[in-house]
Amino acid sequence: MAETIVSPGVFQRENDISFIAPAPIEAGAAIIGPTVKGPVEVPTVVTSYNEYVRKFGDTVTSGSDSYEYLTSIAVKSYFSQGGNSCLVSRVVTGSFAEAENTHISASDNGGTQPFTIKTIGKGTIYNNQTSATYGGENSDGSLVSGSIDNLRWEVSNVNSTKGTFTLSVRRGDDSHKNKVILETFNNLSLDPNADSFIQKKVGDANIQIGTDGAGVKYVASSGSYANSSNYIRIPSVPGTTIDYLANDGVTISSAAYTGSLPVASSGSFQGATGNIPAENENDFFENIDTNNQGVTGGNYDDIISILENTDEYKFNVISTPGLNKNNHSATVDKVISLAETRGDCIAVVDLYGYGASVANVTGKADLLNSSYAASYWPWLQTASSTGKNVWVPASVYIPGVYAFTDGAAAPWFAPAGLVRGGIPGVIQAERKLTRNDRDTLYDSKVNPIATFPGTGIAIFGQKTLQTKASSLDRVNVRRLLIDLKKFIGDQAQTLVFEQNTITTRNKFLSAVNPFLDSVTQRQGLYAYRVVMDDTNNTADVIDRNQLVGQIYIQPAKTAEFIVLDFVVEPTGATFGA
C-alpha cells in the first residue's frame, strides 16, 4: 500500500537490502541413488525418515510387484542408528519435469487463472489426472488417480473484504471427508505489494541443474522468492490485485479485484514427465548388475559433480547403495575421487554384487588405494517395507553404524567390534565368514562383517582402502582428521582478510588449542602441538599476504589385536605381585 504524505514533518523509513545468504547445507551423511519421487539431482536435507518418505517416497511398483529402493533402506538405517540429518540426492535417467495444477477458477475474470502451481518434485508419479479440464474425481471426492505419492491443492477461506484466501496442499489419496493436509498457507493475497503476496509466502524458486561454459554442473535457482513449501511453488500470478485495499486499509481499490480472487475449490496436477524404467525384479537387490534399480552408473555423474561444492554442501560420509566396483567401476572411482577432492568425508563403497567369492572381492579391493574410502563385505539380508526379506549391499548400513559411533562415542572411535559395530535390523549375512576368510579380507583392506553365534552380526574391521601402512589406513584416524580439519578450517575461515598480527594469531590459537585438548581428553589424540608464530610467519611470508599455521598430532590407535598369554604353572608355585 502506498504511503501518502500530507503535512510537513520528518518521515523515517527502512529499506532492508541486507540480503543474507543462507548457510551451507550440513548433514552427517550424503546418500545418492534413485527414489520414488522428489527433486531431481538437487541435494536435499531431511532430518527424519518420515520427512524422507514425504519428500522422496518409500516403495515403487514395477511390473506386478512392489520394491523398495536401496536409498530408502539406507536412509531408514541411518536415522534408526541416531543420525540427525541426511543429504539425499535423487538419481534418474532421462528427462524429468514437474506437474502443474489443473485450472484454478476466479470469480468472474473469464479464463484467467489467479495463479499457477507447480510441484517441486518431478516425474509422472505426480500426475493424477489426464488433462487440465478433466476432474477425475470419485463420488466421495477422492481422485481417480490419486496416490500417497502425489498431491492435490485446495483453496478455502476466501475473504473478498480483505482480499485473502487459504491454500492447502493435500495428499493425492485423500478425499473431501477424510483430508490429509500436508501444508497450509493462510491469509494469502494476490497483491504483490502486500507481505502476504502468495509468491512471497509460498515461493516461486525453480531449482534445477545448470551447466556453465566449461561444462561444469551446478544447482541453479531462478525466481524472486525462496520456497517455503516442501511440495509446491507458485511460478506465476496472472491475476494480481495491486494495492487491493486503499490507503485507509478498508476500501477495495477496484471493484474488479474481487472477481480476480480464486473461488473455494480443489484440484489436482498433470503434465509431469519422466519415469525410471525398471525390468521388474531383475533391477533390484541381489539381481543388481550394470542396471541398478532402473538407472546406470553414468546417471550419477551430474550429482557427483555438484557435490564437489564444499562451500554449499557439508557431510562426513557418502554412500551410493547399488553401485559396486565390479559393475560400475568408473562411477565408484568418481565417488572416491569426490571424497579425496573434498577432503572432508569418507566414501563407503561396495566392491562386488551379490553372490561373490572372497577372491572376487579382494581382487577388486586390490585395484583401489585411498584413505578416503572404505569397503565392507558380505551382503546383508533385511526386511523391506514391502514385507519381503531382501539382500542389500553393506554400504546401505555403514553410514548408520558411523552415526551410532558418533553419538555413542566420537568420530575417532572405531566403528567396529561388538560395542559399536553391531548392525541392528539385519537378519543374516550372505555368508558366515570363517577366521581364515576374515584374515584374507582384512589383509586386502576389506572390512569383514562377522556372524557370532549368540552375539549377532557385527563389523570386524576398520581399514580404509589405502594400500600403504600408516595411521591413515584406519577408518577412525581418517574420520578423526576429517573432524579436526572441519573445526580448524572453520576457525581459519574467520581470519581471512584480518590483519596479519599477533592478535590474529592468538585468536586462532585460543580457539584451536582448547578444542584439541578436549579431543585428547576424549581419547582422540595422544598429543598435539599448534605452531602459529614468528617461526613460520616470517617477514617474507607476511609480505605474500599469508598466515601459516602448523598442527602436529599423534592420533590415538585402536586395540585391534588382543593378545592374552595363559601360563600354566605347577602346584605350589608362587604368583608374583
N, C-alpha and C positions, 0 to 999 in steps of 0.2 A: 504494500500500500504506500503510495507516495506521501511525502511529508509536505505540509503546507505551512509557510512562514508568513505571518501577517503583521505582527507588531515587532518593533525593534527589540533587540536583546542579543544575548550570547547563546549560540546553539552549539552543543558539543555532540559529535557523532563518532562512532567507531566503525572502522572498515578493516576487518580482520583478513589480512592476506598472508598470515604466517602459517601457511600450509605445512604441516609436519608429516614427513614421510613415515610410513608405517615401519615398525620394527621388523627385522628379518624373521622369516618363518623358522621356528625352532621346534624340533621333535627329537625324541630319543632314537627312533628307527625310521628308515625310509624303506618302504616295501613297494616294489614295482611289479605290475602284472595286469592281466585282464580282469575286469569286474563286470557285473551285470549292467550297471548304468553309471551315471555320474559325469563330471567334467572329463574331457579327453586330453591326456598328456599335460594337464595343469596340476602341479603338485599341490595337494590339498591336505591340510592338517585336520585330523579327527582326534578327539580326546576320550572316546569310549567306543566300544564295539557297537553299541546301539546307534551312535551317531554315524559310524561307518555304514551300517545297514541302511539308515535313512538316506544317505548320500550315494552309496555305491551298490546297494542291494546285497542279496545273500545267495540265493540259488538261481540257476538258469535252466530252462528246459531246452534240451537238444534232442531232436527226434521225438521219441516217445518216452523219454526218461528225464529225470532231473539230476543236475550235477551242481557241485559247489566248487568255485574257483579256488585254487591254492592261495591266492591273495587273501580271500576271506578267512580261511583257516589260519593263516599266518597272523593276521590282524587279531583274530579272536584269541589265539595263544598269547600274543604279545600283551594284550590288556589283562588276560587272566593271570599273568605272571607278575603283574604290578606295573606295567608300562603306563606312562602318563599321557603321552601324545605320540602320534604316528603320522608320518608324511606319506600319503598314498598317491601314487601316480598310475592312472589308468592307461593301459596299452590296448590299442585297437589295430585293426587292419582295414585299409580302405578309407573312404571319405565319410565323415560323420557331420551331421548338422542338428541343431536344436529344433524343438517343436514350437509352434506358435498357437496362440489362443484362437478359438472359434469366435465368431462375431460378438462383440460386446455392444449391446444396443444403448443408444442415448434416447432421451425423452422424445425429442421432435426435430433432430437435426439431420434427418434423412439417413443415408447410408454411411455417414462418417462415424467411425468408432471414436469414443472419447480417448482411449489409449489402447496400446497393444501390449501383449505379454509374450515373452519367450522363456522357455525353460533354460536353466543354466546347463543342465546335463544334456548330453547328445545321444542320438540313436533312436531307431524306430520303436524301441520299448516305451518311449514317451507318448507315442500316438495312441489315442483312444477313440478316434472317430475318423472316418474316411475323407471328409471334406469340411469346409468351413460352414456349410449350410445344413449338414445332416446332424441332428441332435444325438442320435444313437443312445437314447435312454430307455430303460425298462420302466414298467409301471410304478415301481417303488422309488424311482428317481436315481437308481444306480445306472452306471454306464455299461453299455453292452460290451465294450472292450476295455473296461476299467480293470486295473490290476493293482496289487500292492506296490508295484514299482513305477507306476505313472501317476499323473497329477490331474486335478481339476481345479477350477477357480470359482469363486463366488463373490458377488457384490451385494452388500447389505447396508442397512442403516443409512440410506440416502437422505440427506438433510438439505433441502433446497434453500432454507433460510440462511444457513451458514456456508453452503456450497461444499459440503463434506460427505464422505461415504467411507465404508469399510471394505477392504479387500482381504479375502482369506484364501489360503492355499490348502486344498483338501487332498486326501489320498484318493487315488483313482478307483479304489474298490469299495468306497463307502456308498451310502445312499442318503437321501434328504432327511430321513428319520433317524439314521444312525451315522452322523457325520464324524469323520476322523480328520480333525483340523490340525495341520502341520504348522502353520504360521498365520498370524492375523496382524494386519496393519490398520489401525483405527484413525479416524478423522483425517483421511487423505483429501487432497484438494487438487483441482486441475489448474490452479492459479500459480504460475511459475514464480511470482513474487512472494508467495506465502512459504513459511517454513514447513508447512505440511504438504507441499507440492509432491505429487506421487513419485516422480523420478528421484527427488531428494530422499524421500523416506524409504523407498524400496530399492532404488539403484538402477542404473542403466548401463553399467560397465560390461562390455563384451570382451571376455578374456579368452585369447586363443594363441596358437603358436605362430610366431613370426620368423622370418629369415632375413638376415641383413645382407649387405652386398658381398660379404665374404662367405656366405653360405652358412653362417653360424645361427643356430636356432635359439630363440629366446621367447619368453612369455610376454605377449603384447596385450595392452589393455586400451580400449577406446571407449569413449563416453565421458560424461561430465560428473557422474556421481558414483561412488563406491557402492557395491551391492551389499545391502543389509540383509537381504533374503538369502537363504541357503538353497533355494529352489528356482526362483524366477528373477527376471529383470524386466524393466519397462523401456523398450528401445525407442518408443515414440509416443507423443501425446498430441494427436491431431486436433483434439477438441479443447484447447487451452481456454481458460477463462481469466484473462489478465485483470488483476485488481477486482476480483469477484465482488468484494464489498467496498463501498466508497469510504472516504476518509472518516466518516462517523462510525464505521465498523458495524453498521446495521443495514444501510440501504444497499440493495443489489445494484451494481453499476450499470448493468444492461439486462433488460427483460429477457433477451435471448439466451443469457447464460444458464438459466435454469433448464432450458431444453438441451443443453450440452452435457448435463450430468448423466452418468450411467444409470440405468434402471436396475432395480434389485433383480438379480438373475444369477444363474450359474452356467458354466460351460466347460469345455474340455480342450484338448490340444491335438493338433495334427500337423503334418508336413515335415516331421523329422526324418532324417535318412541315416543309414549306417547300421550294420548288424555284423556281429562276429560269426562268420560261418564255422561250424564245427561238424565233424564227422562222427557224431554221437560218442559212444564210449571210446572210440579209437583216439580221441584227443585228450583224454583225461587220466589223471592218476598214474597207475602203473603202465598205461598204454602210451604215455607221452614219448614221442621221439622228436624228429625235427619239427613236427607240428605240435605246438604246445598250447593246448586248450583253445584252439582256433586262431592262434597268432604264431608268428615265427620270430626267430632271433632278430632279424632286421627291423621288426616293428618297434624294438626297444631303442633304436639309435637316437631318435629325437629327444626322448626324455633323458637319456644318459647325457646328452649334450647340454640340456637345460640345467641339469643338476650340477654342472660344473661351476655354477654361480654360487660361490661360498658366501658372498655378501647377502644373498637373498634367502638361501636355504641352509639350515643348520641341522645336522644329525650325526650320531656317532656310530651307527651300524647300518649297512644297506644290504638288502636281500632281494633276490629275483626268483622266487619259487617257480619251478617249472623249467628253468634253463639249466643246462649242465655242460660241462666241458666237452663231453663226447659228441653231443648233438648240436651244440650251439657254441662252438669254440670261440669264434670271433667276438661274439657278444659278451661271453664271460670274460674274455681278455679286456674288453672295453670297460666292463664294470670294475675290474681290478684296477685298471688304469685310472678310472674316475676316482677311486679311493686314494690312489697314490698321488694324483694331481691335487686333490683337495687337502690331503694330509690330516684330516680331522675325523676320519671314520674308518671302519674296518669292513671289508666285504665278506659276507658269508656265501660261499659258492658251493654248488654241487658238482661232482665230477662225472657221474655216470647215471644212467636211467635205472629203473627197477630191474632186478634180476642179474646184476653184475657180479663178477667174482672179485676176490681180494686183489688178484693180479690186474684186472681191468681198472680198478680204482687207483691202485698205486701207480700204474702206468701213466694215468692222466695227471696225477699229482706231481710226478717227476718232470712234467712239462712246465710247471708253474714255479715261480720264485718271487715271492713278495711277502714282506712283513705286514702288509696292509690287507691281507686276505687269509681266511681260514676255511677249512673244509671238514665235514663230519660225515660219518657213514656207519651203519647202513640206513636204508629207508625205514619208515615207521608206519605202523597201522593205527588209524584213529577213527573215531565215529564222526561221520559227516552230518551236517544239518539235515540232509535228506533221509537220515535214518540208516544209511548203509555204512559198513566199515570199509574204509578205503586206505590205500597206500599213498604216502606222501614223502617227498624228499626231506632230508634233515634240515635244510635251510628254512623250512616252514616253522620249525620250533626254536631254532637257535636264538633269534632276536629276543624271544620271550625269556630264555634262560639268562641272557645278558641283562635284561631288565630286572629279573629277580635278584641277580647278583648285585646290581647297583643299589637296589632297595634294601637288601638284607645286609650288605657289607659296603663295598665300594667298587668302582670300575677296576681297581688294581688287584682285586682278589680274583683268583682263578674261577671262571665259570665252568667248573668241572668237579667231579667227585660226588660222594653220597650226600654231602651237606648242601652244595649249591648247584650240582649238576643234574639233579633229578628232572625228569620231563613229565609233568602231570598231563593226563589226558591221552597218553599213549597206551594202546592195548598190547602191542608187541612189536619187537623189532623184526625186520625182514629175515634176519638170521641171528642166532646166538653165537657170538664170537668166542672162540677159544682164546686161551692165553697166547698161543702162537699167532693167531690172527691179529690180536691187539698189538703184539710186538711188531709184526710185519707192517701194519698200517702206521703205527706211530713212528717207526723208523723212516717211513716215506712221507711224513708230515701230515698224515690223515688222522684226525681225532676219532678214535673208536667210540661207538655208543654200545655200552656193555649191558648185558642182562644178568642180574644176580638173583638167584632163587631166594625168595623171601624178602628181598630188598627192593627189587624193581629195576627199571631201566634208567641208566644214568650215563652222562658223558664222562668218559675216562681218558681225556687228553685235552691239552690246551696249547697245541703248537700252531704257529702261523705257517704259511706256505713258504717262508724264507728257507732257502737251502743252507746258507752259511750258518754255522753255530755261533750265536751271540745272544745277548739278552733279548733282542727283538724277535727271536724265533719263538717267543711265548706270547700268547694272547693277552695275559694280564699285564705284561710290560708294554705292549703296543697300546693297550687301552689306557694304561697309566699315562703314557706320553701324549695321547690324544687329549686326555683330561687336563694335563698340565699346560699343553700348548694352547688350549682354548682359554683357560683362565688368564695365563700370562699374556697371550696375544691380545685379549680384550683390554687388559691393563695398558699394554703398549699402544694400542689404538688411540687411547685418550691423550697420549703425549705428542701425537703428530701435530706439527706446527706450533708446539710450545717452545719456549726459549731453551736453548741447549745450555743449561746451567746446573749447578749443584742442587739447587732447589728442585728442579725437574727430576734429576736422578734420584734424589731422596724420596720423592713422591712415589716413584716406581718401586724402589726398594722397600718402602714402608708398607706397600700392598702385597708384594710378592713373597717377601721373607716370612711373614706370618702364615701365609697360605701354605708354603712348602713345609713350614714347621708343623702345621696341622696334619698334612699328608704323612709326614714322618711319624707323628704320634699315632696315626691311624694305620700304621704298618705298610704304607706305600713306598717308603724310602728308608734306606739305611742312613744316608747322609746327603747333604746338598751344600752348594755354595753359589751365591749370586755375585757377580762382579759387574759393576757399572760405575767406574770412577775414572781418574786421570790415566790409569794404566792402559785402558782400552779406548779411551776417548781423548786421544792426543790432539794437538792443535790442527794437524792436517786432516784428521777425521772430522773435527768440528767444522773446518773450512769447507768440507764436502757436504755440509748440512746433514751429517749422520750422527745418530746417537746409538752407541753399541752397548749391548749387554750380553753377558755370557752366563749361562745357567748350567752348573755341573751337578749331576745327580747320580746316586747309586741306587738303582731300583731294587726293591726287596724281591727275593726269589721265593718260589714256592717249593714245598717239600713234595716232590713227585715220586720219589723212591724211598720208601721207609724200610730201613734195614734193622732187623731185630735179631740179635745173637742170643740163642739159648744155650747155656753152658751147663752140662750135666756133671756134677761133682760127686765124689764118693761120700758115703755116710761118714759123718763126723767132721767133715770139712767146715772150716770157719769162714763165714762171709764177711768180707771187709766192709768198713763203713762207707 
